[in-house]
């Protein structure tokens, strides 16, 4: 890994999967790096697998993606009850 600093290094990939449940299990932070038009559909896919205490960070945090994500999370919780 390298960037705009004097520090470079190697980052080992611990897991690569297409299984949302496996990918999110025990994660502290979930970083969603997609255009905001995909935030709702992504939220609907990850919501059933989120655990208490996990943080979901949207990047970019622009447009209505944040509101659509919250709505999708709320609707998923209601459906599961």
LUMGU-601771 format. One record per residue (C-alpha): x, y, z; residue in one letter. Coordinates in steps of 0.2 Angstrom, whole numbers, padded with zeros to 4 digits, always signed. Example, Ala and Ser with C-alpha at 12.3 -4.5 7.8 and 13.67 -1.06 7.14 Angstrom:
// LUMGU-601771
+0062-0022+0039A/+0068-0005+0036S/
END
This chain:
// LUMGU-601771
+0000+0000+0000X/+0006+0017-0004X/-0001+0035-0004X/+0002+0053-0001X/+0015+0050+0013X/+0032+0043+0017X/+0024+0027+0024X/+0022+0012+0012X/+0018-0006+0017X/+0009-0022+0013X/-0009-0026+0018X/-0013-0044+0019X/-0031-0048+0013X/-0039-0058+0027X/-0055-0063+0017X/-0062-0061+0000X/-0080-0067-0002X/-0097-0063-0011X/-0107-0069+0005X/-0113-0054+0014X/-0116-0063+0030X/-0098-0070+0030X/-0091-0053+0025X/-0100-0043+0039X/-0098-0056+0053X/-0089-0048+0068X/-0084-0032+0057X/-0082-0016+0068X/-0084-0005+0053X/-0093-0008+0036X/-0087+0004+0023X/-0099+0006+0008X/-0089+0014-0006X/-0102+0016-0020X/-0111+0030-0029X/-0126+0035-0019X/-0138+0027-0032X/-0132+0010-0025X/-0134+0014-0006X/-0152+0008-0005X/-0149-0008-0014X/-0134-0012-0004X/-0142-0007+0013X/-0156-0020+0009X/-0143-0033+0006X/-0133-0030+0021X/-0146-0025+0034X/-0151-0043+0038X/-0133-0047+0043X/-0128-0032+0053X/-0125-0034+0071X/-0127-0022+0086X/-0113-0010+0088X/-0107-0011+0070X/-0104+0006+0061X/-0109+0008+0043X/-0100+0022+0034X/-0106+0028+0017X/-0094+0035+0004X/-0098+0046-0004X/-0110+0053+0009X/-0119+0064-0003X/-0137+0065-0010X/-0151+0056-0003X/-0141+0039-0001X/-0140+0042+0018X/-0159+0044+0019X/-0162+0029+0008X/-0150+0018+0018X/-0159+0023+0034X/-0176+0019+0027X/-0170+0002+0020X/-0163-0002+0037X/-0179+0003+0046X/-0190-0007+0033X/-0179-0023+0035X/-0180-0022+0054X/-0199-0021+0053X/-0200-0036+0040X/-0189-0047+0052X/-0200-0044+0067X/
END
